[in-house]
Amino acid sequence: MEAGSAPRKLSLLDATLLVMGGIIGVGIFFNPHTIAERVPVGWLYLALWIFGGVVAIAAGFTFAELGAAFPKAGGWFVYLRAAFGPFAAFLFAWVVLFTQSPSAIASIAKFCAERLHILFPALVGPSGSTSETIAAAGLILAVTAVALSGVKRAALVQNVCMFTKLAVIAALILGGLALAGGEVEAVAEAAPVVARPPFTWSGLVLALLPLFYTLGGWQLAGYLAPELRDPVKTLPRAIVLGVLGVVAVYLAINLAYLAVLGLDGLIADPAFAQSLSRRAFGPTGEKLLAAGMTVSAFGICAVNIIATPWLYVAIAKEGLFFRTVGELSPRTGVPVRALLIQAVLTCVYLLSSLKNLVDSCVFVEWIFHFLAALALLRLRKLLPDLPRPVKTPLYPLAPLLYLATAAVIVLGTLYTASPFVKYSGTAVVAAGALVYLPWKRFFRAT
């Protein structure tokens, strides 16, 4: 069954929540501490989040135009293929499918299992235990089973998770505002006294990685474009609405963090979200936050499991993978083999230390963000008559801002990051370049 021959099942609301669900994970409960450590200036910390939101919107506009022009399974892969040819697209697929995506899903599943230990210590053991690994594997297999039953059913699960995430974040925001409006000192616990680290330019560059890790994910909906109702209209609207919604939520919760804890509180307390929840809602607040973080982790795990296999479909149809992987179930319209392959790869990462590669692949992904922005600029010149139902506002400012930010992240990371992060991530790309020709010959001969 060919991609797109089944009836479209996902509405604009489904797609918008999918975009938001692909961005809002657990990073917003942890990364503000790291960002505050690296940018220990109050106004600059908040300005960095505003800047991140502007870049995310610019990137969203970029992907909206590309997605409307190429509403095909595989999204990002398809855009790179059109602009730069199969080699660049293959390198992107190589990084995402065989290192970044399965290792990220495994890490998120592990995190979810760790939260379950807090909630149900008698059932799920502590970090590193066999029962925790079993719980994480069970999560992966459960979401895969739901995805195998159909995209719409999987999207409904993700929607429930997304609304739960928003409820948890709204509770933190409202609780923070209530504390900020009253006698904060009366309920605040004594914060650890720490010396605020000095501001450095290298710290500012390094802060961009956790910032955009927390803000990233707008591209996932493009992978399953054929499953959207009227993808030419729905996909760009969903990307723009989803990114705008996330930016508003993130700015609001960061204002709550600063209002109650202050920048020094964020720097001193890695568990700042738990502290805010406990202050706002008493002893049960920490448990409630753990439950919300479990659902949030489950939700972003679900988005990745649902969306990423459509990239397998795209590379199979390009002749760069087993062609049967690109086939869809005649009953459910989902890529069954792609989902099963992803589950196997993810469980392999779950059982090994290789999932640590996700840290070094974060900056490598930004090489392809750079290429995505460049693809829009290039395709405007190469294919001026290409139908573009959606055009990026203020062109070329949006893709140029996105392009410049990606360049700063990549070059800055290469200059400031540890040798492991730089060289292991680069090695993954180099390995893809080395295997490209024999890989292509093998699969096109099968």
C-alpha positions in Angstrom: 0.0 0.0 0.0 1.5 3.4 -1.0 1.9 6.2 1.5 -1.0 8.5 1.3 -3.5 6.1 -0.3 -5.2 5.6 3.1 -7.7 8.2 4.2 -6.2 11.1 6.1 -6.9 10.7 9.7 -5.3 13.5 11.6 -7.0 16.9 12.0 -5.4 20.3 12.6 -5.9 19.9 16.3 -4.2 16.5 16.3 -1.3 17.9 14.2 -0.9 21.0 16.4 -0.9 19.0 19.6 1.6 16.7 17.9 3.9 19.6 17.2 3.6 20.9 20.8 4.0 17.3 22.1 7.2 16.9 20.1 8.6 20.1 21.8 7.3 20.0 25.3 9.0 17.1 27.1 10.9 17.1 30.4 13.6 19.6 29.5 11.6 22.6 30.8 11.7 21.0 34.2 15.5 20.7 34.2 17.3 22.7 31.6 16.5 26.2 33.0 19.0 25.4 35.8 21.8 24.6 33.3 20.9 27.7 31.2 20.9 29.9 34.3 24.3 28.5 35.4 25.8 29.3 32.0 24.0 32.7 31.6 24.0 34.0 35.2 22.5 37.4 34.4 18.8 37.8 35.1 17.7 40.0 32.1 20.0 38.0 29.8 18.6 34.7 31.0 15.0 35.8 30.1 16.2 37.5 26.9 17.8 34.2 25.8 14.5 32.4 26.2 12.8 35.2 24.1 15.5 34.9 21.5 15.0 31.1 21.5 11.3 31.6 21.0 11.9 34.0 18.0 14.3 31.5 16.4 11.9 28.6 17.0 9.1 30.7 15.3 11.5 31.5 12.4 12.3 27.8 12.1 8.6 27.0 12.3 7.9 29.3 9.4 10.8 27.7 7.4 9.4 24.2 7.9 5.9 25.4 7.2 6.9 26.6 3.7 8.9 23.5 3.0 6.2 21.2 4.4 3.5 22.8 2.3 5.6 22.6 -0.8 6.6 18.9 -0.1 3.8 17.3 1.9 5.3 13.8 1.7 6.3 11.1 4.2 9.7 11.8 5.6 9.5 15.6 6.0 13.0 16.9 6.7 14.6 14.1 4.6 12.4 15.1 1.6 13.4 18.8 1.9 17.1 18.0 2.0 16.7 15.6 -0.9 15.1 18.2 -3.0 17.6 20.9 -2.2 20.9 19.1 -2.0 20.4 15.6 -3.4 20.4 12.1 -1.9 23.8 12.2 -0.2 22.9 15.0 2.2 19.5 13.5 2.8 21.1 10.1 3.5 23.5 11.6 6.1 20.5 13.1 7.9 18.6 9.9 7.9 21.7 8.0 9.1 22.2 10.3 12.1 18.5 10.4 13.1 17.6 6.7 12.5 20.6 4.9 13.8 21.9 7.0 16.6 19.8 10.0 17.6 16.2 8.9 17.5 16.5 5.5 19.1 19.0 6.7 21.7 16.8 9.7 22.5 13.7 7.5 22.8 15.6 5.1 25.1 16.8 7.9 27.3 13.3 9.3 27.6 11.9 5.9 28.4 14.5 5.5 31.1 13.6 8.8 32.5 9.9 7.9 32.6 10.8 4.7 34.4 12.8 6.7 37.0 9.7 8.8 37.7 7.7 5.6 38.1 10.2 4.6 40.8 9.3 7.7 42.7 5.6 7.0 42.4 5.7 3.2 42.8 9.0 2.2 44.5 7.6 -1.3 45.3 7.1 -2.0 41.6 9.9 -0.2 39.8 13.4 -0.2 41.1 16.0 2.6 41.3 18.1 3.8 38.4 20.1 1.0 36.8 18.0 -1.8 38.2 16.6 -4.6 36.0 13.0 -3.7 36.9 13.6 -0.1 35.7 15.0 -1.4 32.4 12.0 -3.7 32.0 9.6 -0.8 32.7 11.3 1.4 30.1 11.2 -1.5 27.5 7.5 -2.0 28.4 6.8 1.6 27.7 8.5 1.5 24.3 6.7 -1.7 23.3 3.3 -0.4 24.6 3.5 2.8 22.6 4.7 0.9 19.6 1.7 -1.4 19.9 -0.7 1.6 20.1 1.0 3.1 17.0 0.6 -0.3 15.1 -3.2 0.0 15.7 -3.4 3.2 13.7 -2.1 6.8 13.6 -5.4 8.3 14.8 -5.5 6.1 17.9 -1.9 6.8 18.7 -2.6 10.5 18.2 -5.4 10.3 20.7 -3.0 8.9 23.3 -0.6 11.7 22.6 -3.3 14.3 22.8 -4.3 13.1 26.3 -0.6 13.3 27.3 -0.3 16.8 25.8 -3.3 18.1 27.7 -1.9 16.6 30.9 1.4 18.3 30.3 -0.3 21.6 29.8 -2.3 21.1 33.0 0.9 20.4 35.0 2.6 23.4 33.6 -0.4 25.6 34.2 -0.5 24.5 37.8 3.2 25.4 38.2 2.6 28.8 36.6 -0.5 29.6 38.7 1.2 28.3 41.8 4.2 30.5 41.1 2.0 33.5 40.5 0.1 32.9 43.8 3.4 32.7 45.7 4.8 35.7 44.0 1.7 37.7 44.8 1.8 36.8 48.5 4.5 36.4 51.1 6.9 34.2 49.2 9.4 34.3 52.1 6.9 32.8 54.5 6.6 29.6 52.4 10.0 29.5 50.8 12.6 27.1 52.1 16.1 28.4 52.8 17.8 28.4 49.4 21.4 27.2 49.3 23.9 30.0 49.2 26.0 29.8 46.1 28.4 32.2 44.4 26.9 33.2 41.2 29.3 32.2 38.4 30.7 34.9 36.1 29.3 35.5 32.7 31.4 34.3 29.8 30.8 34.2 26.1 31.6 30.5 25.9 28.9 30.0 28.6 26.4 31.9 26.4 27.2 29.6 23.4 27.0 26.5 25.5 23.6 27.6 26.9 22.2 27.4 23.4 22.4 23.6 23.4 20.0 23.0 26.4 17.9 26.0 25.2 17.2 24.6 21.8 17.1 21.0 23.1 14.1 22.2 25.2 12.6 24.1 22.2 13.3 21.6 19.5 10.9 19.2 17.9 8.8 21.3 15.5 10.0 19.1 12.6 8.4 15.8 13.8 4.9 16.4 12.4 6.4 16.8 8.9 7.5 13.1 8.9 3.9 11.9 8.7 2.5 14.5 6.4 0.5 11.9 4.3 -1.5 11.0 7.4 -2.9 14.6 7.8 -6.2 15.8 6.4 -5.3 18.2 3.6 -1.6 18.3 4.5 -0.8 21.2 2.3 -2.9 23.4 4.6 -2.8 21.5 7.8 0.9 20.9 8.2 2.1 24.6 8.0 -0.7 25.8 10.2 0.0 23.1 12.8 3.7 23.9 12.9 3.1 27.7 13.3 0.3 27.3 15.8 2.2 24.6 17.8 5.5 26.6 18.0 3.7 29.8 19.0 1.8 27.9 21.7 5.0 26.4 23.1 6.8 29.7 23.1 4.0 31.3 25.1 3.9 28.4 27.6 7.7 28.5 28.1 7.9 32.2 28.6 5.1 32.0 31.2 6.7 29.2 33.2 10.1 30.8 33.2 8.6 34.0 34.5 7.0 31.9 37.3 10.4 30.3 38.1 12.1 33.7 38.3 9.2 35.3 40.3 9.4 32.6 43.0 13.0 31.3 43.0 14.9 34.1 41.4 17.9 33.5 39.2 20.1 32.5 42.2 17.5 29.9 43.1 17.6 28.4 39.7 21.4 28.3 39.8 21.5 26.8 43.3 18.8 24.2 42.9 18.9 21.6 40.1 15.5 20.3 41.4 14.0 23.8 41.1 10.7 22.5 39.6 10.2 20.2 42.5 10.9 23.0 44.9 8.4 25.3 43.2 5.8 22.5 43.2 6.4 21.7 46.9 6.2 25.4 47.9 3.0 25.9 45.9 1.1 22.7 46.8 2.7 21.3 49.9 4.1 17.8 50.5 2.0 16.3 47.8 3.3 18.7 45.2 6.4 16.7 44.5 4.5 13.6 43.9 2.1 15.4 41.6 5.0 16.9 39.7 6.6 13.4 39.4 3.3 12.1 38.0 3.1 15.0 35.5 6.7 14.5 34.4 6.0 10.8 33.9 3.1 11.6 31.6 5.2 14.3 29.9 8.0 11.9 29.2 5.5 9.3 28.0 4.0 11.8 25.6 7.2 12.9 24.0 8.3 9.3 23.7 5.0 8.6 22.0 5.5 11.5 19.5 8.9 10.2 18.5 7.7 6.6 18.2 4.7 7.6 16.1 6.4 10.1 13.8 10.0 8.9 13.2 9.2 5.6 11.4 7.8 7.6 8.5 11.4 8.6 7.8 12.2 4.9 7.3 9.3 4.9 4.7 10.9 7.9 2.9 14.4 6.3 2.7 12.9 3.0 1.6 11.1 4.7 -1.3 14.4 6.4 -2.2 16.0 3.0 -2.6 18.2 3.4 0.5 16.6 0.8 2.7 14.6 -2.5 2.3 11.7 -1.5 0.0 9.2 -3.6 2.1 9.9 -1.1 5.0 8.1 1.5 2.9 4.9 -0.5 2.7 1.9 0.5 4.8 -0.6 -1.9 6.4 -3.8 -2.1 4.2 -5.9 -2.2 7.4 -4.4 0.5 9.6 -2.3 2.5 7.1 0.8 2.5 9.3 4.4 1.4 8.4 4.4 -1.8 10.4 8.0 -2.9 9.5 9.3 0.5 10.2 7.7 0.6 13.6 9.1 -2.8 14.5 12.6 -2.0 13.3 12.5 1.2 15.4 11.4 -0.7 18.5 14.2 -3.2 18.1 16.9 -0.5 17.6 15.5 1.5 20.6 15.6 -1.6 22.9 19.2 -2.3 21.8 20.1 1.3 22.9 18.2 0.8 26.1 20.3 -2.3 27.0 23.6 -0.7 26.1 25.7 2.4 26.9 25.5 3.5 23.3 22.5 5.7 24.1 25.0 8.2 25.6 25.7 9.2 21.9 22.5 11.3 22.1 24.5 14.0 23.9 27.1 14.3 21.1 24.4 14.1 18.4 22.5 17.1 19.6 25.0 19.5 18.0 25.3 17.3 14.9 21.5 17.7 14.4 22.1 21.4 14.2 24.2 20.9 11.1 21.0 19.7 9.5 19.0 22.6 10.9 21.5 24.8 9.1 20.9 22.8 5.9 17.1 23.1 6.4 17.3 26.8 6.5 19.7 26.8 3.5 17.3 24.5 1.7 14.6 27.1 1.8 16.9 29.8 0.4 18.3 27.4 -2.2 14.9 26.1 -3.4 13.6 29.6 -3.8 16.3 30.1 -6.5 16.4 26.6 -8.0 12.6 26.2 -8.3 11.1 29.6 -8.5 7.9 28.2 -10.0 7.4 25.5 -7.4 3.9 25.8 -5.9 4.2 27.3 -2.4 0.8 27.4 -0.7 2.5 28.9 2.3 5.3 31.5 2.1 7.6 32.4 5.0 6.7 35.9 6.4 9.4 38.5 6.2 11.4 36.3 3.8 14.5 36.0 3.9 14.8 37.3 7.5 13.3 34.2 9.1 15.4 31.5 7.4 18.5 33.8 7.7 18.0 34.1 11.5 17.5 30.3 11.7 20.6 29.7 9.5 22.8 32.1 11.6 21.7 30.5 14.9 22.4 27.0 13.6 25.9 28.2 12.5 26.6 29.7 15.9 25.5 26.5 17.7 27.6 24.2 15.5 30.7 26.3 15.4 30.5 27.4 19.0 30.1 23.8 20.1 33.0 22.7 18.1 35.1 25.4 19.7 33.9 25.0 23.4 32.6 21.5 23.9 34.5 18.5 25.2 36.5 16.3 22.8 34.0 13.4 23.3 31.0 15.6 22.2 32.8 17.0 19.2 34.6 13.9 17.9 32.0 11.2 18.6 29.2 13.2 17.0 31.4 14.0 14.0 32.4 10.4 13.8 28.8 9.4 13.3 28.4 11.7 10.3 31.8 10.5 8.9 30.7 6.8 9.2 27.5 7.6 7.2 29.6 9.3 4.5 31.9 6.2 4.3 29.0 3.7 4.0 26.8 5.7 1.6 28.0 4.3 -1.7 28.1 0.6 -0.7 24.8 1.1 1.2 23.1 2.5 -1.8 24.5 -0.2 -4.1 23.3 -2.9 -1.8 19.8 -1.7 -1.3 19.2 -0.8 -4.9 20.4 -4.3 -6.0 17.9 -6.0 -3.6 
